[in-house]
Amino acid sequence: MATSLKVKIIDPVGLHARPASVVVQKASKFKSDIEIHASGKKGNLKSIMGVLSLAVKKGAEVEIIAKGPDEKEAIEEIKKTMKENKLI
Amino acid sequence: MFGIFKKSTNELIVNAPVSGTVKSLKKVNDQVFSEEMIGPGLAIIPEEGKVYGPFDGKVKVSFPTGHAFGIEAKNKVEILIHIGVDTVELNGKGFNKKVESGHKVDTSKELCDFDLSFVKHKAKASDVIVVATNESIKDYKLEKIAHEGNKIKHGQPLFKLVKK
């Protein structure tokens, strides 16, 4: 199983604290395990430190992978949140 | 002996990373912090531009711009220290970071020094925000030690996380 989303970060300062915390809050609402992969590293999308430690910059391509009962909904909602926060 | 061991895993004292005046997180001009989206904590209006470690721990995140650090304690509690509001926009100008991810820190170790008057004038605010991440404190309760309006020196207790 698993549903994934590949996106490019367009925010000039990359995936920084403000938008990252909104995405982490959204991801934390779902039962599925959600990971973010960037530059060969991976982090737990439900952990703000996990996301920030990846130091994702503008132009970086990231992949978000959700595994669990609500994975499809999780990916849809996360994609929406990232767009709303001008990350993608 | 066992009493001391128990205490250190059941309680973590987070010390002020900067000297200044304590401010409530609710009054910080950034929703992410005032609404505790990352987690609960306190802010400090700094009186000098030197930031130190909050306890014995390890640097998990060191922003390239030097304006924010994530420090992990031995009991896995994570603290985010964010210098200023919207300071990411300064793109590192005015900040001189001294640690990288993986470095060990304690209250005598400087994380960074920054140009206080530059940040005061160019950023939305110079507040140094100290928050514990929601996900790392699920089994803990935050208890404030210092309160709004208190003057505090770096290294002095700010708040503590107590196991539920």
gemmi code that builds the backbone of each chain (N, CA, C; Angstrom):
import gemmi

chains = {
    "A": [
        ("MET", (0.851, -1.203, 0.000), (0.000, 0.000, 0.000), (0.879, 1.242, 0.000)),
        ("ALA", (0.379, 2.307, 0.524), (1.073, 3.600, 0.625), (0.664, 4.523, -0.516)),
        ("THR", (0.407, 5.737, -0.152), (0.066, 6.771, -1.139), (1.151, 7.825, -1.024)),
        ("SER", (1.644, 8.273, -2.177), (2.702, 9.268, -2.080), (2.441, 10.489, -2.946)),
        ("LEU", (3.179, 11.538, -2.637), (3.040, 12.821, -3.304), (4.435, 13.386, -3.528)),
        ("LYS", (4.729, 13.759, -4.780), (6.049, 14.354, -5.069), (5.808, 15.806, -5.412)),
        ("VAL", (6.486, 16.711, -4.689), (6.299, 18.136, -4.957), (7.620, 18.885, -4.894)),
        ("LYS", (7.581, 20.110, -5.466), (8.775, 20.960, -5.437), (8.453, 22.146, -4.540)),
        ("ILE", (9.375, 22.471, -3.656), (9.154, 23.576, -2.714), (9.448, 24.917, -3.388)),
        ("ILE", (8.451, 25.794, -3.372), (8.635, 27.092, -4.043), (8.836, 28.259, -3.069)),
        ("ASP", (8.623, 28.020, -1.796), (8.798, 29.094, -0.813), (10.261, 29.556, -0.843)),
        ("PRO", (10.490, 30.874, -0.988), (11.864, 31.379, -1.087), (12.766, 31.007, 0.099)),
        ("VAL", (12.138, 30.793, 1.286), (12.993, 30.400, 2.396), (12.913, 28.897, 2.690)),
        ("GLY", (12.360, 28.163, 1.767), (12.292, 26.716, 1.941), (11.225, 26.309, 2.942)),
        ("LEU", (11.359, 25.116, 3.491), (10.368, 24.593, 4.433), (10.783, 25.024, 5.848)),
        ("HIS", (10.409, 26.260, 6.193), (10.828, 26.797, 7.487), (9.751, 26.669, 8.558)),
        ("ALA", (10.055, 27.129, 9.756), (9.209, 26.883, 10.934), (7.717, 27.137, 10.751)),
        ("ARG", (7.346, 28.302, 10.178), (5.913, 28.594, 10.096), (5.141, 27.605, 9.242)),
        ("PRO", (5.452, 27.482, 7.937), (4.664, 26.533, 7.148), (4.871, 25.091, 7.610)),
        ("ALA", (6.067, 24.776, 8.084), (6.341, 23.404, 8.548), (5.426, 23.051, 9.713)),
        ("SER", (5.216, 23.981, 10.618), (4.389, 23.660, 11.789), (2.933, 23.463, 11.391)),
        ("VAL", (2.462, 24.186, 10.377), (1.080, 24.013, 9.911), (0.926, 22.625, 9.286)),
        ("VAL", (1.899, 22.231, 8.480), (1.863, 20.917, 7.832), (1.967, 19.800, 8.876)),
        ("VAL", (2.828, 19.978, 9.855), (3.009, 18.966, 10.911), (1.706, 18.808, 11.710)),
        ("GLN", (1.068, 19.920, 12.019), (-0.203, 19.880, 12.760), (-1.240, 19.106, 11.961)),
        ("LYS", (-1.301, 19.384, 10.656), (-2.270, 18.711, 9.782), (-1.952, 17.216, 9.725)),
        ("ALA", (-0.705, 16.867, 9.498), (-0.305, 15.459, 9.385), (-0.606, 14.694, 10.667)),
        ("SER", (-0.443, 15.355, 11.798), (-0.641, 14.699, 13.097), (-2.078, 14.289, 13.343)),
        ("LYS", (-3.021, 14.832, 12.528), (-4.431, 14.503, 12.717), (-4.778, 13.123, 12.152)),
        ("PHE", (-3.890, 12.578, 11.320), (-4.200, 11.315, 10.671), (-3.599, 10.115, 11.374)),
        ("LYS", (-4.253, 8.957, 11.193), (-3.801, 7.724, 11.841), (-2.581, 7.153, 11.123)),
        ("SER", (-2.502, 7.378, 9.816), (-1.424, 6.787, 9.015), (-0.063, 7.301, 9.435)),
        ("ASP", (0.966, 6.503, 9.162), (2.355, 6.935, 9.329), (2.658, 7.798, 8.129)),
        ("ILE", (3.235, 8.956, 8.366), (3.537, 9.853, 7.247), (4.994, 10.284, 7.313)),
        ("GLU", (5.699, 10.059, 6.195), (7.121, 10.424, 6.140), (7.358, 11.466, 5.060)),
        ("ILE", (8.402, 12.242, 5.257), (8.820, 13.183, 4.219), (10.251, 12.823, 3.838)),
        ("HIS", (10.474, 12.671, 2.534), (11.809, 12.317, 2.047), (12.372, 13.497, 1.276)),
        ("ALA", (13.600, 13.887, 1.613), (14.249, 14.992, 0.908), (15.753, 14.810, 0.934)),
        ("SER", (16.385, 15.046, -0.198), (17.847, 14.919, -0.349), (18.405, 13.638, 0.255)),
        ("GLY", (17.723, 12.542, 0.028), (18.219, 11.262, 0.518), (17.992, 11.017, 1.999)),
        ("LYS", (17.364, 11.982, 2.690), (17.089, 11.772, 4.110), (15.580, 11.674, 4.298)),
        ("LYS", (15.183, 11.107, 5.427), (13.744, 11.072, 5.665), (13.429, 11.495, 7.093)),
        ("GLY", (12.223, 12.041, 7.247), (11.801, 12.494, 8.563), (10.337, 12.170, 8.773)),
        ("ASN", (9.936, 12.167, 10.037), (8.546, 11.924, 10.393), (7.785, 13.238, 10.206)),
        ("LEU", (6.773, 13.242, 9.336), (6.051, 14.483, 9.055), (5.177, 14.927, 10.232)),
        ("LYS", (5.080, 14.077, 11.266), (4.316, 14.475, 12.448), (5.222, 15.083, 13.510)),
        ("SER", (6.486, 15.239, 13.183), (7.436, 15.801, 14.145), (8.068, 17.063, 13.568)),
        ("ILE", (7.893, 18.187, 14.247), (8.427, 19.445, 13.725), (9.953, 19.398, 13.626)),
        ("MET", (10.597, 18.785, 14.580), (12.059, 18.666, 14.526), (12.471, 17.764, 13.377)),
        ("GLY", (11.681, 16.694, 13.192), (11.971, 15.756, 12.108), (11.964, 16.470, 10.771)),
        ("VAL", (10.991, 17.368, 10.589), (10.866, 18.094, 9.324), (11.950, 19.165, 9.207)),
        ("LEU", (12.107, 19.963, 10.258), (13.079, 21.061, 10.211), (14.514, 20.564, 10.075)),
        ("SER", (14.797, 19.385, 10.635), (16.181, 18.874, 10.557), (16.565, 18.494, 9.133)),
        ("LEU", (15.574, 18.383, 8.239), (15.889, 18.065, 6.841), (16.379, 19.296, 6.096)),
        ("ALA", (16.152, 20.465, 6.686), (16.605, 21.737, 6.102), (16.272, 21.842, 4.611)),
        ("VAL", (14.991, 21.668, 4.299), (14.569, 21.667, 2.897), (14.582, 23.089, 2.332)),
        ("LYS", (15.308, 23.284, 1.245), (15.437, 24.618, 0.653), (14.494, 24.823, -0.522)),
        ("LYS", (14.443, 26.063, -0.990), (13.625, 26.396, -2.160), (14.149, 25.611, -3.348)),
        ("GLY", (13.216, 25.083, -4.136), (13.607, 24.329, -5.318), (13.793, 22.848, -5.049)),
        ("ALA", (13.800, 22.458, -3.779), (14.020, 21.046, -3.449), (12.795, 20.224, -3.802)),
        ("GLU", (13.028, 18.994, -4.260), (11.924, 18.090, -4.555), (11.782, 17.173, -3.354)),
        ("VAL", (10.555, 17.119, -2.813), (10.335, 16.241, -1.670), (9.241, 15.236, -2.006)),
        ("GLU", (9.278, 14.105, -1.297), (8.241, 13.106, -1.479), (7.601, 12.841, -0.129)),
        ("ILE", (6.275, 12.848, -0.115), (5.558, 12.581, 1.126), (4.863, 11.248, 0.962)),
        ("ILE", (5.130, 10.333, 1.899), (4.561, 8.988, 1.798), (3.705, 8.679, 3.023)),
        ("ALA", (2.453, 8.339, 2.770), (1.546, 8.011, 3.872), (1.171, 6.536, 3.786)),
        ("LYS", (1.179, 5.874, 4.956), (0.829, 4.438, 4.986), (-0.154, 4.224, 6.119)),
        ("GLY", (-1.366, 3.807, 5.786), (-2.324, 3.535, 6.852), (-3.747, 3.668, 6.372)),
        ("PRO", (-4.702, 3.537, 7.302), (-6.121, 3.513, 6.929), (-6.635, 4.775, 6.249)),
        ("ASP", (-6.022, 5.931, 6.569), (-6.508, 7.184, 5.980), (-5.449, 7.848, 5.114)),
        ("GLU", (-4.602, 7.015, 4.503), (-3.473, 7.563, 3.750), (-3.876, 8.442, 2.578)),
        ("LYS", (-4.937, 8.079, 1.876), (-5.329, 8.872, 0.707), (-5.825, 10.251, 1.139)),
        ("GLU", (-6.629, 10.238, 2.191), (-7.169, 11.504, 2.701), (-6.031, 12.372, 3.237)),
        ("ALA", (-5.090, 11.710, 3.906), (-3.947, 12.431, 4.488), (-3.157, 13.150, 3.395)),
        ("ILE", (-2.852, 12.452, 2.310), (-2.081, 13.048, 1.216), (-2.844, 14.212, 0.603)),
        ("GLU", (-4.135, 14.042, 0.400), (-4.957, 15.118, -0.178), (-4.930, 16.360, 0.702)),
        ("GLU", (-5.134, 16.145, 1.993), (-5.169, 17.262, 2.939), (-3.812, 17.947, 3.072)),
        ("ILE", (-2.754, 17.142, 3.073), (-1.401, 17.711, 3.200), (-1.073, 18.533, 1.960)),
        ("LYS", (-1.478, 18.021, 0.786), (-1.220, 18.736, -0.466), (-1.934, 20.083, -0.422)),
        ("LYS", (-3.189, 20.055, 0.053), (-3.991, 21.275, 0.138), (-3.332, 22.274, 1.096)),
        ("THR", (-2.903, 21.782, 2.229), (-2.265, 22.639, 3.237), (-0.980, 23.259, 2.703)),
        ("MET", (-0.200, 22.462, 1.974), (1.064, 22.986, 1.438), (0.793, 24.079, 0.408)),
        ("LYS", (-0.269, 23.886, -0.387), (-0.623, 24.895, -1.404), (-1.090, 26.167, -0.702)),
        ("GLU", (-1.960, 26.006, 0.307), (-2.487, 27.161, 1.054), (-1.381, 27.972, 1.705)),
        ("ASN", (-0.313, 27.306, 2.086), (0.795, 27.984, 2.751), (1.923, 28.335, 1.793)),
        ("LYS", (1.587, 28.283, 0.499), (2.503, 28.695, -0.565), (3.842, 27.944, -0.525)),
        ("LEU", (3.775, 26.695, -0.095), (5.004, 25.892, -0.093), (5.216, 25.268, -1.461)),
        ("ILE", (4.090, 24.911, -2.113), (4.166, 24.257, -3.436), (3.276, 24.988, -4.439)),
    ],
    "B": [
        ("MET", (20.704, 7.296, 45.774), (21.294, 7.210, 44.439), (20.203, 7.007, 43.397)),
        ("PHE", (19.283, 6.075, 43.698), (18.207, 5.812, 42.740), (17.282, 7.015, 42.641)),
        ("GLY", (17.154, 7.729, 43.729), (16.310, 8.927, 43.752), (16.784, 9.959, 42.743)),
        ("ILE", (18.100, 10.141, 42.653), (18.657, 11.146, 41.735), (18.400, 10.708, 40.294)),
        ("PHE", (18.610, 9.417, 40.037), (18.417, 8.882, 38.686), (16.967, 9.087, 38.250)),
        ("LYS", (16.058, 8.776, 39.155), (14.633, 8.887, 38.840), (14.285, 10.337, 38.502)),
        ("LYS", (14.827, 11.245, 39.292), (14.499, 12.657, 39.120), (14.923, 13.156, 37.745)),
        ("SER", (16.098, 12.713, 37.302), (16.586, 13.271, 36.043), (15.789, 12.779, 34.845)),
        ("THR", (15.128, 11.623, 34.946), (14.353, 11.211, 33.788), (12.910, 11.688, 33.910)),
        ("ASN", (12.479, 12.004, 35.121), (11.092, 12.421, 35.306), (10.893, 13.921, 35.219)),
        ("GLU", (11.961, 14.655, 35.233), (11.846, 16.109, 35.225), (12.988, 16.717, 34.427)),
        ("LEU", (12.663, 17.697, 33.603), (13.710, 18.396, 32.854), (13.549, 19.887, 33.090)),
        ("ILE", (14.613, 20.501, 33.588), (14.542, 21.949, 33.772), (15.117, 22.606, 32.532)),
        ("VAL", (14.315, 23.500, 31.944), (14.766, 24.228, 30.757), (15.197, 25.601, 31.238)),
        ("ASN", (16.467, 25.905, 31.048), (17.003, 27.174, 31.504), (16.950, 28.225, 30.406)),
        ("ALA", (16.917, 29.487, 30.821), (16.845, 30.581, 29.849), (18.082, 30.562, 28.951)),
        ("PRO", (17.893, 30.583, 27.616), (19.042, 30.609, 26.723), (19.644, 32.010, 26.564)),
        ("VAL", (18.857, 33.040, 26.956), (19.366, 34.414, 26.894), (18.997, 35.160, 28.162)),
        ("SER", (19.703, 36.276, 28.391), (19.358, 37.138, 29.524), (18.374, 38.179, 29.028)),
        ("GLY", (17.392, 38.509, 29.878), (16.423, 39.519, 29.453), (15.202, 39.511, 30.343)),
        ("THR", (14.048, 39.816, 29.756), (12.792, 39.868, 30.513), (11.823, 38.832, 29.948)),
        ("VAL", (11.236, 38.061, 30.843), (10.322, 36.992, 30.423), (9.020, 37.573, 29.853)),
        ("LYS", (8.548, 36.956, 28.779), (7.311, 37.415, 28.118), (6.436, 36.207, 27.846)),
        ("SER", (5.131, 36.400, 27.939), (4.209, 35.301, 27.661), (4.204, 34.992, 26.162)),
        ("LEU", (4.141, 33.719, 25.847), (4.109, 33.281, 24.448), (2.885, 33.860, 23.728)),
        ("LYS", (1.796, 34.051, 24.476), (0.554, 34.555, 23.879), (0.743, 35.960, 23.311)),
        ("LYS", (1.765, 36.670, 23.828), (1.965, 38.050, 23.386), (2.961, 38.148, 22.226)),
        ("VAL", (3.488, 37.005, 21.794), (4.441, 37.028, 20.687), (3.673, 37.262, 19.390)),
        ("ASN", (4.186, 38.139, 18.544), (3.501, 38.550, 17.332), (3.651, 37.548, 16.179)),
        ("ASP", (3.337, 36.304, 16.461), (3.401, 35.268, 15.433), (2.505, 34.125, 15.907)),
        ("GLN", (1.453, 33.879, 15.130), (0.462, 32.846, 15.451), (1.072, 31.492, 15.764)),
        ("VAL", (2.109, 31.144, 15.037), (2.750, 29.830, 15.215), (3.172, 29.655, 16.676)),
        ("PHE", (3.624, 30.740, 17.294), (4.072, 30.671, 18.685), (2.970, 31.066, 19.658)),
        ("SER", (2.232, 32.139, 19.347), (1.206, 32.592, 20.296), (0.091, 31.571, 20.451)),
        ("GLU", (-0.124, 30.752, 19.418), (-1.160, 29.723, 19.538), (-0.570, 28.356, 19.844)),
        ("GLU", (0.702, 28.352, 20.226), (1.380, 27.110, 20.640), (1.281, 26.011, 19.586)),
        ("MET", (1.372, 26.379, 18.301), (1.273, 25.380, 17.244), (2.428, 24.406, 17.291)),
        ("ILE", (3.597, 24.867, 17.695), (4.744, 23.962, 17.817), (4.727, 23.353, 19.215)),
        ("GLY", (4.332, 24.133, 20.196), (4.247, 23.641, 21.557), (4.215, 24.777, 22.562)),
        ("PRO", (4.120, 24.456, 23.862), (4.052, 25.481, 24.904), (5.452, 25.956, 25.304)),
        ("GLY", (5.466, 27.095, 25.996), (6.765, 27.593, 26.445), (6.662, 29.036, 26.880)),
        ("LEU", (7.791, 29.752, 26.758), (7.847, 31.162, 27.136), (8.735, 31.896, 26.139)),
        ("ALA", (8.673, 33.208, 26.190), (9.570, 33.999, 25.352), (10.377, 34.913, 26.265)),
        ("ILE", (11.502, 35.403, 25.746), (12.326, 36.327, 26.521), (12.676, 37.495, 25.630)),
        ("ILE", (12.437, 38.712, 26.139), (12.860, 39.903, 25.391), (14.334, 40.041, 25.739)),
        ("PRO", (15.234, 39.821, 24.786), (16.660, 39.746, 25.122), (17.274, 41.109, 25.430)),
        ("GLU", (18.239, 41.105, 26.358), (18.954, 42.353, 26.622), (20.366, 42.290, 26.044)),
        ("GLU", (20.730, 41.117, 25.558), (22.018, 40.998, 24.872), (21.911, 39.910, 23.806)),
        ("GLY", (22.786, 39.983, 22.826), (22.682, 39.056, 21.702), (23.483, 37.784, 21.835)),
        ("LYS", (23.435, 37.141, 23.016), (24.173, 35.880, 23.165), (23.187, 34.795, 23.571)),
        ("VAL", (23.182, 33.688, 22.828), (22.249, 32.599, 23.093), (23.022, 31.351, 23.518)),
        ("TYR", (22.613, 30.788, 24.647), (23.299, 29.611, 25.189), (22.390, 28.386, 25.171)),
        ("GLY", (22.981, 27.227, 25.416), (22.201, 25.990, 25.498), (21.261, 26.037, 26.702)),
        ("PRO", (20.088, 25.396, 26.587), (19.120, 25.440, 27.695), (19.337, 24.365, 28.769)),
        ("PHE", (20.100, 23.328, 28.442), (20.376, 22.204, 29.356), (21.421, 21.337, 28.683)),
        ("ASP", (21.766, 20.206, 29.336), (22.711, 19.253, 28.722), (21.960, 18.545, 27.609)),
        ("GLY", (22.409, 18.720, 26.399), (21.687, 18.065, 25.318), (22.463, 18.059, 24.027)),
        ("LYS", (21.753, 17.773, 22.948), (22.379, 17.656, 21.642), (21.613, 18.538, 20.648)),
        ("VAL", (22.344, 19.152, 19.742), (21.704, 19.964, 18.715), (21.084, 19.030, 17.674)),
        ("LYS", (19.765, 19.123, 17.489), (19.095, 18.297, 16.477), (18.953, 19.068, 15.169)),
        ("VAL", (18.673, 20.352, 15.332), (18.482, 21.198, 14.159), (19.232, 22.505, 14.359)),
        ("SER", (20.017, 22.875, 13.362), (20.698, 24.165, 13.421), (20.398, 24.831, 12.088)),
        ("PHE", (19.478, 25.786, 12.080), (19.094, 26.434, 10.832), (20.316, 27.105, 10.201)),
        ("PRO", (20.482, 26.963, 8.902), (21.638, 27.574, 8.232), (21.730, 29.084, 8.486)),
        ("THR", (20.562, 29.725, 8.697), (20.535, 31.167, 8.924), (20.878, 31.539, 10.361)),
        ("GLY", (21.046, 30.552, 11.217), (21.472, 30.820, 12.596), (20.438, 31.424, 13.514)),
        ("HIS", (19.181, 31.497, 13.077), (18.189, 32.152, 13.925), (17.314, 31.156, 14.694)),
        ("ALA", (17.546, 29.874, 14.526), (16.749, 28.891, 15.269), (17.529, 27.602, 15.483)),
        ("PHE", (17.284, 27.003, 16.649), (17.982, 25.771, 17.010), (17.016, 24.813, 17.675)),
        ("GLY", (17.174, 23.531, 17.384), (16.366, 22.512, 18.034), (17.312, 21.715, 18.909)),
        ("ILE", (17.030, 21.669, 20.209), (17.927, 20.957, 21.122), (17.168, 19.800, 21.758)),
        ("GLU", (17.790, 18.630, 21.787), (17.162, 17.459, 22.372), (17.833, 17.106, 23.689)),
        ("ALA", (17.001, 16.865, 24.713), (17.541, 16.493, 26.018), (17.730, 14.978, 26.083)),
        ("LYS", (18.399, 14.520, 27.142), (18.666, 13.084, 27.281), (17.367, 12.293, 27.348)),
        ("ASN", (16.303, 12.894, 27.890), (15.039, 12.159, 27.999), (14.181, 12.343, 26.742)),
        ("LYS", (14.788, 12.818, 25.667), (14.164, 12.970, 24.342), (13.203, 14.148, 24.219)),
        ("VAL", (13.100, 14.973, 25.247), (12.280, 16.192, 25.112), (13.013, 17.120, 24.138)),
        ("GLU", (12.254, 17.747, 23.222), (12.861, 18.635, 22.229), (12.439, 20.062, 22.499)),
        ("ILE", (13.411, 20.958, 22.460), (13.119, 22.383, 22.665), (13.540, 23.141, 21.419)),
        ("LEU", (12.647, 24.000, 20.936), (13.003, 24.854, 19.803), (13.277, 26.251, 20.339)),
        ("ILE", (14.439, 26.776, 20.007), (14.797, 28.146, 20.397), (14.778, 28.950, 19.109)),
        ("HIS", (13.880, 29.922, 19.040), (13.717, 30.709, 17.819), (13.999, 32.163, 18.136)),
        ("ILE", (15.037, 32.704, 17.505), (15.475, 34.058, 17.835), (14.748, 35.053, 16.951)),
        ("GLY", (13.849, 35.822, 17.570), (13.147, 36.853, 16.814), (11.914, 36.326, 16.088)),
        ("VAL", (11.117, 37.260, 15.595), (9.914, 36.908, 14.837), (10.153, 37.292, 13.377)),
        ("ASP", (9.858, 36.341, 12.476), (10.072, 36.537, 11.032), (11.537, 36.787, 10.695)),
        ("THR", (12.415, 36.346, 11.565), (13.846, 36.558, 11.344), (14.396, 35.677, 10.225)),
        ("VAL", (13.602, 34.709, 9.774), (14.056, 33.894, 8.646), (14.286, 34.808, 7.428)),
        ("GLU", (13.518, 35.901, 7.396), (13.629, 36.835, 6.275), (14.945, 37.602, 6.246)),
        ("LEU", (15.658, 37.621, 7.361), (16.939, 38.321, 7.390), (18.015, 37.490, 6.708)),
        ("ASN", (17.649, 36.238, 6.409), (18.531, 35.345, 5.676), (19.932, 35.192, 6.280)),
        ("GLY", (19.983, 35.199, 7.599), (21.265, 34.961, 8.256), (22.014, 36.222, 8.632)),
        ("LYS", (21.577, 37.357, 8.081), (22.293, 38.616, 8.368), (22.076, 38.989, 9.829)),
        ("GLY", (23.165, 39.262, 10.507), (23.072, 39.638, 11.922), (23.239, 38.469, 12.870)),
        ("PHE", (23.353, 37.254, 12.321), (23.479, 36.066, 13.145), (24.813, 35.375, 12.922)),
        ("ASN", (25.412, 34.925, 14.000), (26.685, 34.242, 13.909), (26.554, 32.935, 14.680)),
        ("LYS", (26.168, 31.858, 13.972), (25.909, 30.629, 14.711), (27.197, 29.881, 15.022)),
        ("LYS", (27.164, 29.209, 16.177), (28.383, 28.562, 16.646), (28.274, 27.048, 16.776)),
        ("VAL", (27.095, 26.505, 16.519), (26.964, 25.043, 16.637), (26.283, 24.466, 15.408)),
        ("GLU", (26.493, 23.164, 15.204), (25.862, 22.449, 14.092), (25.123, 21.239, 14.647)),
        ("SER", (24.308, 20.655, 13.811), (23.562, 19.468, 14.191), (24.528, 18.380, 14.668)),
        ("GLY", (24.188, 17.759, 15.797), (25.034, 16.696, 16.345), (25.934, 17.169, 17.476)),
        ("HIS", (26.149, 18.488, 17.581), (27.015, 19.010, 18.648), (26.356, 18.865, 20.008)),
        ("LYS", (27.206, 18.623, 21.025), (26.689, 18.547, 22.392), (26.683, 19.974, 22.940)),
        ("VAL", (25.651, 20.280, 23.735), (25.583, 21.607, 24.341), (25.248, 21.506, 25.820)),
        ("ASP", (25.504, 22.586, 26.529), (25.037, 22.722, 27.912), (24.848, 24.212, 28.143)),
        ("THR", (24.535, 24.599, 29.377), (24.182, 26.008, 29.608), (25.371, 26.958, 29.474)),
        ("SER", (26.597, 26.407, 29.391), (27.743, 27.312, 29.241), (28.143, 27.442, 27.771)),
        ("LYS", (27.494, 26.652, 26.916), (27.864, 26.633, 25.504), (27.034, 27.632, 24.698)),
        ("GLU", (27.721, 28.496, 23.949), (26.992, 29.471, 23.140), (26.476, 28.811, 21.867)),
        ("LEU", (25.202, 28.992, 21.559), (24.638, 28.454, 20.322), (24.895, 29.444, 19.196)),
        ("CYS", (24.763, 30.711, 19.549), (24.979, 31.740, 18.547), (25.075, 33.100, 19.211)),
        ("ASP", (25.681, 34.065, 18.493), (25.520, 35.428, 18.966), (24.942, 36.237, 17.812)),
        ("PHE", (24.121, 37.212, 18.164), (23.436, 37.979, 17.117), (23.456, 39.456, 17.448)),
        ("ASP", (23.285, 40.251, 16.408), (23.308, 41.705, 16.538), (21.928, 42.153, 17.026)),
        ("LEU", (21.815, 42.415, 18.320), (20.514, 42.717, 18.916), (19.854, 43.957, 18.325)),
        ("SER", (20.602, 45.038, 18.153), (19.952, 46.256, 17.641), (19.553, 46.078, 16.185)),
        ("PHE", (20.302, 45.307, 15.422), (19.958, 45.033, 14.026), (18.644, 44.252, 13.962)),
        ("VAL", (18.557, 43.223, 14.786), (17.343, 42.386, 14.778), (16.140, 43.191, 15.277)),
        ("LYS", (16.368, 44.020, 16.305), (15.274, 44.848, 16.849), (14.716, 45.762, 15.771)),
        ("HIS", (15.608, 46.305, 14.940), (15.167, 47.261, 13.917), (14.658, 46.617, 12.642)),
        ("LYS", (15.265, 45.476, 12.279), (14.923, 44.907, 10.979), (13.867, 43.804, 11.011)),
        ("ALA", (13.747, 43.125, 12.175), (12.786, 42.024, 12.243), (11.517, 42.506, 12.936)),
        ("LYS", (10.483, 41.699, 12.873), (9.202, 42.067, 13.489), (9.378, 42.244, 14.993)),
        ("ALA", (10.230, 41.410, 15.592), (10.491, 41.491, 17.032), (11.778, 40.734, 17.332)),
        ("SER", (12.355, 41.035, 18.494), (13.603, 40.360, 18.844), (13.365, 39.240, 19.869)),
        ("ASP", (12.096, 38.998, 20.207), (11.769, 37.987, 21.222), (12.475, 36.672, 20.940)),
        ("VAL", (13.071, 36.100, 21.973), (13.670, 34.774, 21.831), (12.628, 33.799, 22.367)),
        ("ILE", (12.138, 32.952, 21.475), (11.056, 32.050, 21.816), (11.626, 30.693, 22.208)),
        ("VAL", (11.158, 30.161, 23.334), (11.653, 28.873, 23.812), (10.441, 27.963, 23.995)),
        ("VAL", (10.274, 26.995, 23.118), (9.108, 26.111, 23.212), (9.510, 24.645, 23.180)),
        ("ALA", (8.690, 23.838, 23.875), (8.884, 22.392, 23.868), (7.937, 21.847, 22.796)),
        ("THR", (8.433, 20.964, 21.930), (7.582, 20.493, 20.835), (6.484, 19.578, 21.367)),
        ("ASN", (5.256, 19.793, 20.870), (4.106, 19.012, 21.312), (4.365, 17.517, 21.293)),
        ("GLU", (4.935, 17.063, 20.169), (5.083, 15.609, 20.047), (6.123, 15.010, 20.987)),
        ("SER", (7.069, 15.798, 21.471), (8.089, 15.226, 22.364), (7.682, 15.297, 23.832)),
        ("ILE", (6.584, 16.030, 24.126), (6.204, 16.164, 25.538), (4.848, 15.540, 25.845)),
        ("LYS", (4.475, 14.531, 25.048), (3.174, 13.886, 25.251), (3.022, 13.333, 26.667)),
        ("ASP", (4.120, 12.853, 27.270), (4.042, 12.277, 28.618), (4.408, 13.274, 29.700)),
        ("TYR", (4.558, 14.532, 29.317), (5.023, 15.543, 30.268), (4.042, 16.698, 30.406)),
        ("LYS", (4.200, 17.392, 31.505), (3.394, 18.585, 31.754), (4.388, 19.739, 31.895)),
        ("LEU", (4.063, 20.885, 31.314), (4.974, 22.023, 31.432), (4.590, 22.867, 32.638)),
        ("GLU", (5.583, 23.162, 33.476), (5.337, 24.029, 34.637), (6.268, 25.217, 34.539)),
        ("LYS", (5.695, 26.412, 34.574), (6.540, 27.614, 34.467), (7.268, 27.830, 35.786)),
        ("ILE", (8.523, 28.251, 35.671), (9.281, 28.584, 36.883), (9.412, 30.105, 36.927)),
        ("ALA", (9.776, 30.698, 35.789), (9.847, 32.152, 35.690), (8.515, 32.621, 35.112)),
        ("HIS", (8.165, 33.864, 35.389), (6.889, 34.378, 34.899), (7.050, 35.679, 34.150)),
        ("GLU", (6.005, 36.038, 33.411), (6.028, 37.258, 32.614), (6.461, 38.445, 33.453)),
        ("GLY", (7.395, 39.212, 32.928), (7.854, 40.405, 33.648), (9.108, 40.155, 34.464)),
        ("ASN", (9.392, 38.879, 34.762), (10.607, 38.577, 35.543), (11.843, 38.894, 34.732)),
        ("LYS", (12.864, 39.397, 35.396), (14.156, 39.569, 34.746), (14.849, 38.217, 34.922)),
        ("ILE", (15.561, 37.787, 33.901), (16.222, 36.484, 33.997), (17.590, 36.523, 33.345)),
        ("LYS", (18.507, 35.728, 33.885), (19.853, 35.642, 33.292), (19.933, 34.298, 32.578)),
        ("HIS", (20.711, 34.231, 31.514), (20.842, 32.935, 30.817), (21.382, 31.914, 31.818)),
        ("GLY", (20.853, 30.698, 31.732), (21.284, 29.643, 32.644), (20.366, 29.496, 33.846)),
        ("GLN", (19.483, 30.490, 34.036), (18.545, 30.401, 35.165), (17.287, 29.671, 34.712)),
        ("PRO", (16.662, 28.919, 35.619), (15.483, 28.124, 35.240), (14.337, 28.963, 34.676)),
        ("LEU", (13.790, 28.503, 33.546), (12.701, 29.209, 32.878), (11.392, 28.435, 33.081)),
        ("PHE", (11.409, 27.165, 32.711), (10.266, 26.298, 32.967), (10.769, 24.864, 33.076)),
        ("LYS", (9.864, 23.964, 33.508), (10.290, 22.576, 33.584), (9.227, 21.649, 33.008)),
        ("LEU", (9.684, 20.501, 32.535), (8.779, 19.476, 32.017), (8.769, 18.358, 33.050)),
        ("VAL", (7.576, 18.053, 33.557), (7.457, 17.032, 34.598), (6.649, 15.866, 34.052)),
        ("LYS", (7.139, 14.642, 34.275), (6.444, 13.480, 33.743), (5.072, 13.364, 34.398)),
        ("LYS", (4.052, 13.078, 33.549), (2.673, 13.020, 34.055), (2.488, 11.841, 35.006)),
    ],
}
model = gemmi.Model(1)
for chain_id, residues in chains.items():
    chain = gemmi.Chain(chain_id)
    for i, (resn, *xyz) in enumerate(residues, 1):
        res = gemmi.Residue()
        res.name, res.seqid = resn, gemmi.SeqId(i, " ")
        for name, pos in zip(("N", "CA", "C"), xyz):
            atom = gemmi.Atom()
            atom.name, atom.element = name, gemmi.Element(name[0])
            atom.pos, atom.b_iso = gemmi.Position(*pos), 0.0
            res.add_atom(atom)
        chain.add_residue(res)
    model.add_chain(chain)
structure = gemmi.Structure()
structure.add_model(model)
structure.setup_entities()
